[in-house]
Amino acid sequence: AEDPVTGDELQRLSDAALAQRVRTATVFARIMPEQKLRIVNAFKQNGEIVAMTGDGVNDAPSLKAAHIGIAMGGRGTDVAREASSIVLLDDDFGSIVESIRLGRRIYDNLRKAMGFIFAVHVPIAGLALLPLLLGLPILLGPMHIAFLEMVIDPVCSLVFEAETEEDDVMRRPPRAPDAPLFSGPLIAWSLLQGALAFVLVAIIYIVAFERGMPEAEVRALAFFSLVLTIVSLIFVNRSFGTSLVTALRRPNRALVFVLLGVVTMLGLTLLWPFASDLFRFGPLHMDDLALTLGAGALVLILLEVLKPLWRTRLGS
């Protein structure tokens, strides 16, 4: 086993030499408080993400200098707790692992929600502008936008918040402190999702008019297709790398309630005359409903095929 680096040896090392020594050393013994600070700074000089644990007054400078200072909540001093970013209330080092796991899950879920909300507004904005550009009847009115927001808001605030962690969440290296939450690759991936959904629904909308379908039926057909492609975007964004089958096995009660609500509301707009008139929908036949389901399934399949390519070429 490697001999530990003692305080006497460390005292003789310059800062540059210490930065090289910490690359291979695994144990530091009989270290003075000011030497702890030098070790922390040496790791930071090497570009490492440094976490420091401590409970005494003398640990405060090192706790403050580290990227993450972790103090003991039970036996730690007030000075150590004030200098730290995290306080372990139970003084159990195992809580650090659980905190990292929880933090990474929250970070992932924030990115999933942001990616989804960015993607979902691309087809909505596109379908609001498309009729104006082509001189066709308006597709989305206030009731349609309100319905969509009643789907989008719970998904962002409840569904993605309840997602469990990714399988590789504890195998990843620490991210860079200056890494953006909403990165360029994630923006590109979100735009791709939204553009695909928009193009598919726009084709259905335009072709239906060209074939002479009544305006109310076209609106219903396009709106149902839009809602089902949005549902597909929910499933796509539930995971950055896991397959769809694996993601579907993850329990998420909030998602179940949202999907039940969507199905119920869509059913009411077709079967309840008052709701149909409110949304200005015409009747849809079984082949029309099959087309809307196919649109949602096609978006889901294409994006799931493209997801591994996004991870390898652009990064998540």
C-alpha positions in Angstrom: 0.0 0.0 0.0 1.1 3.6 -0.6 2.7 5.4 2.3 0.5 8.3 3.4 1.6 11.9 2.8 2.4 13.4 6.2 2.1 17.0 7.3 5.9 17.3 7.4 6.3 16.2 3.8 3.5 18.4 2.7 5.1 21.4 4.4 8.2 21.0 2.2 6.2 20.9 -1.1 5.5 24.0 -3.1 2.0 24.6 -4.4 2.9 23.3 -7.9 4.5 20.2 -6.5 1.5 19.6 -4.2 -0.8 19.8 -7.2 1.1 17.0 -8.8 1.3 15.0 -5.5 -2.4 14.9 -4.9 -2.9 13.3 -8.3 -1.5 10.0 -6.9 -1.8 10.3 -3.1 -4.8 8.6 -1.4 -4.0 9.3 2.3 -2.9 12.4 4.1 -1.9 11.9 7.7 -1.2 14.3 10.6 -2.4 17.3 8.6 -2.7 20.8 10.1 -5.8 22.9 9.4 -3.9 25.3 7.0 -2.5 22.3 5.2 -6.1 21.0 4.6 -6.8 24.3 2.8 -3.7 23.8 0.6 -4.9 20.3 -0.3 -8.3 21.6 -1.3 -6.8 24.3 -3.4 -4.4 21.8 -5.0 -7.3 19.6 -6.1 -9.1 22.7 -7.5 -6.0 23.7 -9.3 -6.1 20.3 -11.1 -9.6 21.0 -12.2 -11.3 18.6 -9.8 -14.7 19.1 -8.1 -13.9 19.2 -4.4 -16.1 18.3 -1.5 -14.8 18.8 2.0 -16.3 17.4 5.3 -15.6 18.8 8.7 -17.0 19.7 12.1 -14.5 22.0 13.8 -13.6 25.7 13.8 -10.3 24.9 12.1 -12.1 23.2 9.2 -14.0 26.4 8.3 -11.5 27.8 5.8 -11.3 24.4 3.9 -15.1 24.0 4.0 -15.5 27.5 2.5 -12.8 27.0 -0.1 -14.2 23.7 -1.4 -16.9 23.6 -4.1 -19.1 21.8 -1.6 -18.5 22.2 2.1 -20.3 19.5 4.2 -20.6 20.1 7.9 -21.8 17.8 10.7 -25.1 19.0 12.0 -24.9 17.2 15.3 -21.4 17.6 16.6 -20.3 20.3 14.2 -19.5 23.8 15.4 -21.6 26.9 14.4 -18.6 28.2 12.4 -18.3 25.0 10.4 -22.0 25.0 9.7 -22.0 28.6 8.5 -19.0 28.0 6.2 -20.6 24.9 4.6 -23.0 24.5 1.7 -24.6 21.3 3.2 -25.2 20.3 6.8 -25.7 16.7 7.7 -28.4 16.7 10.4 -27.8 13.0 11.2 -23.9 13.2 10.9 -24.1 10.1 8.6 -21.7 10.1 5.7 -24.2 7.9 3.8 -26.5 10.9 3.5 -23.9 12.5 1.2 -24.5 9.7 -1.3 -28.2 10.1 -1.1 -27.9 13.9 -1.4 -25.9 13.5 -4.6 -28.4 11.0 -6.0 -31.3 13.4 -5.2 -29.5 16.4 -6.6 -28.7 14.7 -9.8 -32.3 13.5 -10.2 -33.7 17.0 -9.6 -31.2 18.5 -12.1 -32.1 15.9 -14.7 -35.8 16.5 -14.2 -35.4 20.2 -14.5 -33.7 19.7 -17.8 -36.4 17.3 -19.0 -39.1 19.7 -18.1 -37.3 22.6 -19.8 -36.6 20.5 -22.9 -40.3 19.4 -23.1 -41.7 22.9 -22.7 -39.4 24.3 -25.3 -40.3 21.5 -27.7 -44.0 21.6 -27.2 -44.4 25.3 -28.0 -42.8 24.9 -31.4 -45.8 23.1 -33.0 -48.3 25.3 -31.1 -46.7 28.5 -32.4 -46.3 27.0 -35.8 -50.0 25.9 -36.1 -51.1 29.3 -34.8 -49.2 31.1 -37.6 -49.6 28.6 -40.4 -53.3 29.4 -41.2 -52.4 33.1 -41.4 -49.6 32.4 -43.9 -51.7 30.1 -46.1 -55.0 32.0 -45.9 -56.7 29.0 -44.2 -59.3 29.1 -41.3 -57.8 29.7 -37.9 -57.0 26.4 -36.2 -56.3 27.4 -32.5 -58.7 29.6 -30.6 -58.6 30.6 -26.9 -60.3 27.4 -25.8 -57.8 25.2 -27.6 -54.8 27.1 -26.1 -56.4 26.9 -22.6 -56.8 23.1 -23.1 -53.2 22.7 -24.2 -51.9 24.7 -21.2 -54.0 22.5 -18.9 -52.0 19.6 -20.3 -48.6 21.3 -20.4 -48.5 22.9 -17.0 -49.2 19.7 -15.0 -46.7 17.8 -17.0 -43.9 20.3 -16.3 -44.8 20.8 -12.6 -45.9 17.3 -11.6 -45.0 14.6 -14.1 -41.4 15.4 -14.6 -40.9 16.3 -11.0 -42.0 12.8 -10.0 -39.7 11.1 -12.4 -37.3 8.6 -10.8 -33.5 8.9 -11.4 -31.8 7.6 -14.6 -30.0 4.3 -14.3 -26.6 5.9 -14.8 -27.1 8.8 -12.4 -24.4 7.7 -10.0 -21.9 6.6 -12.6 -21.5 10.0 -14.2 -18.6 12.3 -13.5 -19.4 15.6 -11.8 -20.5 18.2 -14.3 -18.5 21.4 -14.7 -19.6 24.2 -12.3 -20.1 26.6 -15.2 -22.1 24.1 -17.3 -25.4 25.7 -18.4 -28.7 24.1 -17.3 -30.2 24.5 -20.7 -27.4 23.6 -23.0 -27.0 24.1 -26.8 -27.4 20.4 -27.5 -30.6 20.2 -25.4 -32.0 23.3 -27.3 -31.2 21.6 -30.6 -32.9 18.3 -29.5 -35.9 20.2 -28.3 -36.2 22.1 -31.6 -36.0 18.9 -33.5 -38.8 17.3 -31.5 -41.0 20.4 -31.9 -40.3 20.7 -35.6 -41.1 17.1 -36.3 -44.4 17.3 -34.4 -45.3 20.6 -36.2 -44.5 19.2 -39.7 -46.5 16.1 -39.2 -49.6 17.9 -37.9 -49.3 20.6 -40.5 -49.3 18.0 -43.3 -52.5 16.5 -41.8 -54.1 19.9 -41.5 -53.3 21.0 -45.1 -54.1 17.7 -46.8 -57.4 17.5 -45.0 -58.4 20.9 -46.4 -57.3 19.9 -49.9 -59.5 16.8 -49.8 -62.5 19.0 -49.0 -63.1 18.0 -45.4 -65.3 20.5 -43.6 -63.6 23.1 -41.5 -64.9 21.9 -38.1 -63.8 18.3 -38.9 -60.3 19.5 -40.0 -59.9 21.5 -36.8 -60.8 18.4 -34.7 -58.5 16.2 -36.7 -55.6 18.6 -36.5 -56.1 19.3 -32.8 -56.4 15.7 -31.8 -53.2 15.0 -33.8 -51.5 17.8 -32.0 -52.5 16.6 -28.5 -51.4 13.1 -29.2 -48.0 14.3 -30.6 -47.6 16.3 -27.4 -48.3 13.1 -25.4 -45.5 11.5 -27.5 -43.2 14.3 -26.5 -43.9 13.6 -22.9 -42.8 10.0 -23.2 -39.7 11.0 -25.3 -38.5 13.4 -22.6 -39.1 11.1 -19.7 -35.5 9.8 -20.2 -32.4 11.1 -21.9 -30.9 7.7 -22.6 -33.1 4.9 -21.4 -35.2 3.0 -23.9 -38.9 3.6 -24.1 -39.7 0.2 -22.7 -37.6 0.8 -19.7 -39.0 4.2 -19.2 -42.6 2.9 -19.3 -41.8 0.5 -16.5 -41.0 3.4 -14.2 -44.0 4.2 -12.0 -45.3 7.8 -12.3 -48.8 8.3 -10.9 -48.9 11.9 -12.0 -48.4 10.9 -15.6 -51.3 8.4 -15.3 -53.6 11.0 -14.0 -52.6 13.5 -16.7 -53.2 10.9 -19.5 -56.6 9.9 -18.0 -57.5 13.6 -17.9 -56.4 14.1 -21.6 -58.4 11.1 -22.8 -61.5 12.2 -20.8 -61.4 15.7 -22.1 -60.9 14.7 -25.7 -63.7 12.2 -25.4 -66.0 14.9 -24.1 -65.2 17.2 -27.0 -66.4 14.5 -29.4 -69.3 13.0 -27.6 -70.8 16.0 -25.7 -72.5 18.5 -28.1 -71.9 21.4 -25.8 -68.1 20.8 -25.7 -68.0 20.1 -29.4 -69.6 23.5 -30.1 -67.3 25.2 -27.6 -64.3 23.8 -29.4 -65.9 24.2 -32.8 -65.2 20.5 -33.6 -66.9 18.4 -36.1 -67.4 14.6 -35.9 -64.4 12.3 -36.3 -64.7 8.8 -37.7 -62.7 5.7 -36.8 -60.3 6.2 -39.7 -59.8 9.8 -38.5 -59.0 8.7 -35.0 -56.7 6.1 -36.3 -54.8 8.8 -38.2 -54.4 10.9 -35.1 -53.1 7.9 -33.1 -50.7 7.1 -36.0 -49.4 10.6 -35.9 -48.6 10.4 -32.2 -47.0 6.9 -32.7 -44.9 8.1 -35.6 -43.5 11.0 -33.7 -42.7 8.7 -30.8 -41.0 6.1 -32.9 -38.9 8.5 -34.9 -37.7 10.5 -31.9 -36.8 7.3 -30.0 -34.7 6.2 -33.0 -33.0 9.5 -33.1 -32.4 9.8 -29.4 -29.2 7.6 -29.3 -27.8 9.6 -32.2 -28.4 12.8 -30.2 -26.6 11.5 -27.2 -23.5 10.3 -29.1 -23.2 13.3 -31.5 -24.3 16.2 -29.4 -24.2 15.0 -25.8 -27.1 15.2 -23.3 
